[in-house]
């Protein structure tokens, strides 16, 4: 019997030799000065080992998941549910999107970087997009690792920006042009003009620049030339819809959600929108899309609904044909979840057409800007020209443009990069085949059902706005979900509580920045677990023992499993000594001379555990195979 001690170096100090191929802590060779002879019919077992974990985190594709939530707090103790009392769902955020069968090992700092990228890619609200900053928190005195800081910020830039000429999408076409050429219209310097030769069909365009800012973002459009020629027009806001499908209601191919029901009310022509102010049959009309149980019954879906206005400055059923008030422009103002619509006269006077009022009947309020509508883009519409007007008919955006979220990428750039799933939450579920989740949000929430004649929408939910006070942020609350929640659904697979150091979930206690500030910071409340949930194995690579790794389907040189690694909660020196030695035959019928021992530490997929550092020690126990005793009968 023999005990062989193998090690990659003399101490835990990191040396130049540590980085050389044969001295790595996870893969090393001990060359002998003289030949060591292993007796015939020998066996080997792992007697003990010691290794160092440097705090690196092995990540596997899609395995480490948290959810981000931006909305209202749900009080389940009084019977509230996320389906009835919230306009948003938690957003799945995998930290690492690599292949599930691959592992990447990262330091705490590298994990913070990956976390920041993942959270910015998946937060989706345009005023929060690309503004999340994550960092490692260390003790100010000892510099010991204490966790992570996650900081949300909000875009409040009021700069007006004009979209580029090629940044518009034909809502009635199955192709998206990137050259600025469209069948029924042209778009240049914010001017949307119907083609004279193509006026037998309507012109409908969704501006494909950046989404309208929800921080009091403004859009102003002039409609004079179309209105003076008696042609119906419309100025609206719409999400981007990637699917171009056949609507059975009208028997036409259109760009709309599969659960959108067309053709009952709306502008003169059929197309999808979220909100629109338009001229129809000589009247000024306002339409929006929401659920209508009075028409659809128990069937899920959304459809156009007419807003009953007249309680503000503009009289009900205003005759836009004669246009006694000389209106020439429509102005939208978006304040988080509330929309204000203003009509502007030729002398600059602004008259409020619509403003959110929680006490109004449902039919007199626009439906809320929910999660499917976080990304709203200007929509421009010129109807079929039945009277064959001469000269161009146009809608003019304000010469300075509209209030874009400059922290976001443009819609057109994301389309050209084939990244439509990153545009918005709606587009992410649309392209992942989970559009039923958006349908559930829009159809199940009673706050979106204009057919509910018993309760006002405010009975279930009050539209969020801009907070007053020292920190005037959007009123939505940020929450982090690191453990599956029974209240904030869906959140299946959330498993990053120990990894990120947030023991309570959902995490809703954040620190606001020094006023005036829109920043909200979450900080780990415990030292995170910097280890993988994956087991580690020891290999003896230059011997003739036989193991089979069924996970990869091949023979292996693994001699032992290190179960202490699975669930380990500390870093630094880790020791392992199996209670029962498992001996493997070396299958050597003759004495076997050995000049070196090749040792490695691997995961179940035979990939090196590169998270190890410093000194690794492996003690091997060799013995002759015990002779089998034949029991006399």
N, C-alpha and C positions, 0 to 999 in steps of 0.2 A: 504494500500500500504506500502511496506517495501523495504528498501535497505539493502542488505547484502554484506559486504566487506570480501572477502576471500584472503588470502595471504599465501605463503609457509614460509616466514620468515620476520623479521622486517626491513631489509635493503638489499642493493645490494651486501653487502660484502659476500664473499663465506665463509661459516661456515661448521663445521662438520655436522650439521643437514642437510645441503643442500644435502648431499649424502645419507641420510637415505631415506628409501622407501617412507615414507609418507610426506616428505618435499622437494621432488625434484621440481625444478622450472617448469617442464613440467607435473608433476603428484603429487598432494599433497592432504592432508586431513586436514580440520579444524574441530577439535572436540570441541563441545560446553560444557561449564561448567554446563549449565542448558538447558532443552529441549526448543526448539523453535517450535512454533505451526504455521503451514501454514494454512490459512483459507480454507474451502472447496471451490471446483470449482475455484481453483487458476490458475494463469498463471505466467510464468517466462520469462524474457528477459535479454539479456546481455546489461547492461547499459554502461559499459566501461571496458577496461582492459589495463594493462601495463606489458611489459615483456622485458627481456634483451637478445640480441643475442650476443654471445661471439665471433663472427667471424668464427664460424664453417661453413662448406659448406656441405649441404646435396647433395649427389651424387646418381643418379639413373643409373642403368646399361645401357650403350650405349647412354645416353642422352647428355653428355658433350663431344664434339668432336672438335679436331683441326686436321689440315693436315700438314705434313712435306714434304718439297720439297728440293731436292738436284739436281741441274742442272744449266742451264743458265737462265739469265734474259730474259723474253719475252717482247719485245717492240711492243705492239699492235698499237701504234700510227703510225708505219711504215708498218703495215699490218702483223706482225708476229703473229703466233698462236702456241699454245703448241703442236698441232698435226704435224705441218710442221717444226717447228724450235726448238724443244726440244726432247731429247732422254729419258726423264723421265716424270712421272706423279706425282701429289701430292699423298701422302700416308695417308689414313684415320687412325687417331689415337684416339680411344676412351679412355678417361682418366680412366674410371672405367668400367669393363666388367662384373659386377654382373647382376642379373636378373632385367629386366625392371620394375617389380612390387615391387622391394625392394629398400630401401633407406639406405645408409650408410652415417653417418655424420662424417666429418673429420675436423681437425684443419688446419690452413694454412700450418703448417709444414708437417702434414700428407698428405695434397693435393700435396705438392711439391714432397714427396716420391712417391706417386701414379703416378704423372705426369712423374717423371724420369723413373719409370718402364715401363710405357706405351710407352714413346718415344723411349726407348732403344729396346723394343720389336718390334717396327714398323719402325724404320729407315731403316733397311735391308741392307744398304750398309755396307759390311763387315769391312771397315776401319773406320766406324763411330759407329759400333754396340757396345753396352754396355759401351760407353765412354761419354755419355751425363750425365751431372750433373746438377741437379736443386736445388735451395735453396731459402729460404725466405729472402727478402730484408727488413731491418728495418732501421729507422732513427738512425744515430749514436749518436744523443744527447738524443732524447726522447724515442727511442726504439719503436716508433710507426710503425705499419705495412705499408710498401710502395709498396709491390709487390713481383715479382719473378725474379730470375735470371736463365737463361737457357744457359748452356755452352756446346758447341760441341767441341770435340777433335777428332784427327785423329791418327790412328795407323801407325807409320812409322818404326816399329821394323823390322830389316833386318835379324833376326835370321832364319836359315834354320832348319826345323824340319822334321824328317822322320815319315811318318804315321805308325800307328800300323798295325799288320798283318791282322786284321779283318776289317780294314777300307777301304773296296773296295766293289763296287756294280757291279754285273754282268748285263751289259746293255742289254743282250739278254734273261734274265730270269725274270719271273714274281714274283719271291720270292727274298727277301733280306736276305742274310745269315749273322748271327752275330757270327758264329763259325769259320770262316776262311776256310770253305770248299766250293768249287765251282766246277761246272761241267766241265768247259773247261780250267781252269787255276788255278794256285796257286799264292799267293802273300805273300812274306815274306821278311822283311827287305828292302823293296823298290824294290824287284826283282819280275817282272811279267813274269810268265813262263807258256807257253801252255802245257797242258797235252798231252803226247805222244799218249795215247789211245783215245784221243778225238779230234784229229786234223782234223776230217772230218767236224768240225764246227769251225768257227772263235772264238777267245777269245777277248772279249771287256769288259774292266773294267773302271769304274769311281771311282777314289779315294775318299773315303767318310770321309776324315779328315776335316780340316778347309779349307775355300776358299783361293785361291791365293791372296796375298796382291796386291792391286792396287797401292801401293807406291813403284814402281820399283821392284815388286816381281819377283823372278826368279824360273824357273823350268828347270832342265837339265836332259835329259834321253839319255842313251846309247842304240844304236840299232844294234850293230855289229853282234851278233850271228845270228839274224834273217836275216840280210842283206847278210851276207856271205853265208847263206844257200839258198839264192834266194827266200826267203819267204817274201811276202808283210807285211809291218808293218805300224804302225801309232802312232804318239804322238800328242795329242791334248788337248784342253780345252773345257769343257762342263758344262752347268748348270745341276743340278739334276732334273730329270723328274720323278714325282711320278706315272703318268698314264702309264699303260701297255696296249696298245690298238692294234687293228688290222689295219694295214696300207693297204688300198684297192689297192694302187699302186703296191705293191709287194706281197700282199696276205699272209703276215706274221704278227705275234704278236710281237710288238716291244715297247720299252720304248721311247716314243717320244711325242712332242706336237701334239695335234689333227689337227693343221693347218700346220704341216710339210709335205711337198710333197717329197717323196722318189723316187730314182731309175733312175734319168736322168744322173747325174754325181756324182762323189764321189769316195771313196776308193773301193777296190775290193768287199767288202761285204757291206750289207745294215745295217746301224745303225745311230742313231742320234748323232750329235756333233755340237758344235758351231764353232770351228776352229780345223784344223788338218793338220799336215805335214806328208806325207806318201810316201811309195814306191808303185807304181802301174805300172805294165807292164814295169818294169826296169827303170822308170823315177821317179825323185823326184817331187812330186805334193803337192800343197797347196790348200785346200778347206775351204770354210766357208759358213755359212748359212745366207741368207738374202732374201728380197723380190725381185722378178724378173718379172716386168710387161711385159717384152718382151715375156715371156713364159706363165705367169699366166693371163695376161691381167688385167681385173678389179677384178678378183678373189683374195681374200685375202689369205695370207699364206706366208710361207718361204720355200726355197729349197736349196740344196747344189749348190754352185757356185765355179768354179775354178778360183783361182787367177793367173793372168798373171804376172809372175815375170821375172827378168832379168836385171833390171835397177840398181842393186846393185852389190855385190861382186860375187854372184852365177849366172852363166849363165842360160839363159832360157832353160827349158827342160833338166836340168842336168841329165846325165846318172848315176844313183845311183847304177846300176848293176856293171858296171866296176869301178865306184867310183874313178876317177883319182885323186881327191883331198884328198882322204883318210879321208872322213868325218866319224865320229863315234858317234857324239852326236848332239841332237837338243836342242836348248836353247830358251825358251820364256822369254821375259821381259814385264811385264804389268805396264804401267804408266798411271793410271787412265783409260782413254778410248782408249789409243793407245797400240797396240801390236807390239813388235819387235821380229823377228825370226832370230836366228843366227845358222849357222852350224859350228861345232867345229871339227877341224882336229885332227888326232892322236898326233900331236906335240903341241896341245893346241891353235893353231892359230884359231881365230874367224872370220868367213866371214858372213857378213850380207846378209841374204836371202831376208828379207822384212823389211821395215821401213816406217812408215806413212809419206806421202807427199801429202799435200792438193792440189798440182798442177797436180797430176797424174790423168789419166782417172780412172773412177770408177772401171773398171775391173782389175786395177792394185793396188787397195787399199783394205785392209781388212775392212769389215763392222765394225761399231763402237761398243764399249762395252756399250750397252744401259742398261736400267734398268732391263730388263729381264735377262741380263747377268752379273749383278753385282756380283753374287756368281759363280765364275768359279773354277772348280775342274780339276785336271789332268785326262786325258783320255788316256788309253793304249790299243793298238790293235795289235793282231797277226792274220794274215789271215789263211784260210784253207791251210794246208800243202799238196799241190798236189804232191810234189815230194818225200814225205815220208822221210824227213831228219831224221838222227839218232841223238840222244842226245837232250837235252833240248834246246828250243828256248826261248829267254828271252829278255825283255827290262829292263834296270837297271836305276832306279832313282839315282840321285846323292847321294852318301853315307851319306851326311848330311841332305838330304831331299830337301824340297823346301820352299819358303818364305810363311809361313802360317800366316793368321790373328789370332794371338794367343788370341786376345780379344774375339773371337767368340767360340761358342760351336762347337764340331765336328759334321759333318753331320750324322754320324752313331749314336751318342748319342741322337740326336734329333729324329731320326727315331725310336730308341728303346723306347723312351719316348712317342711315338705317337704324336710328335709335328712337323710333316712335314710342317704344315702351317706357322711355325715360321722360317723355314730355309732361305727363300728368298722372295722377292716380287713376283717373278714368282710363287713359290709354294703356296704363300698365295692366289693369285687369282685362281690358279689351283684348290685348295681344297675348295674354297668358291664358286665354280661354276661360276666364273667370268673370265674364260680364254679368253673370247672375248676381254677383256681389253688389255691383252698382245698381242693378235693378232692385235688389233687396233694399238698399239704402233709400232709393227714391220712391219705392212703392209701399214699403212697410211703415215708414215714418208718418204718423198722423199729422205732423207739422208740414207735410207736403201734399196733403189731400184736400183739394178744394171742395170735394164732395161731402166733407164732414160738416153737416149742418147743425150739429149739436154743440160743438165747442169751437171757440176761436183757436187759431194756430198757437197763440200765446199761452193757451192752457197747457200745452205740451212743451213749448220751447219759445224763447224770446230771441229774436235775431241779435247776434253779436255786433258790436261796433268798435269804435276807438275809445279806449279808456281815457278818463279825465285824470288830472292830478300830475304828480311829479314825473311819473313814467308813463306817458301816453301811448301805450302799445296796443296792438290788436287784442281784443278781449279774450281770444281763445287761450286756453291753458295748455301748456306743454306737460306731457307725462311720458315717462319711460317705463316700459313693461319688460322685465327681465325674467319673469316667471309667469307661466300661463295663468291668466286671470279669468275668474268666473263672471266678472262684471264687464270688463273691457274686452269685447269679442270682435273678430276672431283673434286669438293670440296663441294658437297652438304652436308648439315647438320653441317657445321662448325659454331659453336655458342659460342666460349669461349673467345670472345674479352673482355667482362666485367669481366668474371670469373678470367682471368689471367692478366688483366690490359694492354692489347695491343690494343690501339684504332685504329691504322692504320693496314690494312691487304691488301696484304701480308706484313709481317714484314720482312724487308731486311736490316735494319741498325743494324749491329752488331759491337762489339768492339773486335779487335784482341788482343791477348796476347802480352806481352813484348817479342820482338824478341830475339832469334829465337823461334817461337811458332806456333803451328797448331790450337790453340784454338780460337773459335769465341763465343762471349757472347751476348745474347739478354737480355735486362732488361725492365721490365714493364715501360711504359711511363705514366701510371696513376694508382691510387690506385684501385686495383681490387675490383670487386663486390663480397663480401663474403656471399651472400645470395642466397637462392634457388629461382627458378622460380615457385616453388610449393606453393599453398595457405595453410593457416593454419586454424584450426578450434578449437573451445572451446567445451569441453564436460562437462556436469553436470551429474555425473555417478550414483548418488544414489537417483535420483528422478524418477517420473513415466511419464515424458513427452515422446512423441513418435516422432521419426524422422526415416527416411529411408535413408541409404547410398546406393544409387543405384550402386555406383562404386564397392562396395564389395558384394552387393546383400543381405544385412541384415539390420535389425533394428539397430538404433544407438541412443546414448544419446547426440549427437551434438545439441547445442543450437544456435550456431552462427558461421558465416564465418568471417575471418579477412582479407579482401581484401587488406588492406594497406600492408600486408606482401608480396603480389605478386607485384614484381617490386620495392620493397624497396631497396634503395641504400646505407643506412647507417647502421652501427652496433651500439651496445650500447642500451640505453633505447628507446623503441618504444611504443607509445601510440595509442590506438584505441578507438574511440567513435562513434558508428553508428549514422548516421543522423536520421534514422527511426528505432524505436524499433520494433522488431518482437517478438510477444508474442506467447509462446507455452502453450497449455493446459497441466496441470498436471494430469487431469482426476481423481481428488480426490473428491469423493462424500461426504466425511467427512473430518473434520479438520485433518491435517497430522502432527504429532509430528516428529521433526527432531533433531537428536543429533550430526550430523556432515554434512559437505559439502565436496564432493569429486570432485575435479576439475582436468582436464587434457587438454593439448594442443596436437593436433594430425594433421597428414596430411590426405589427402583424402582417404588413404588406412587404416586409423585408427591406424597408427604407430605413436608412441610418437615422438615429436619434441625434441630430446635430445640435440639440439644445444642451447637450452635456458639455462641461467645461472643466478645466483643471485636471486633477488626478482621478483616474478610474483604476480600481483594483479588482481583479477577479481571481479567486482561489479555486483551483481545480483539484478534484480528488480522484486519483487513479487507483484501481485495484484489479487484481486478477478476478476473473469471473468465478464465483463460487461453484464448486462441483455439485452436480445434481445428485442427490441421494435417492437410491431406489429402495423404496420401502418393501421389506420382506413380508410376504403374506403367510 
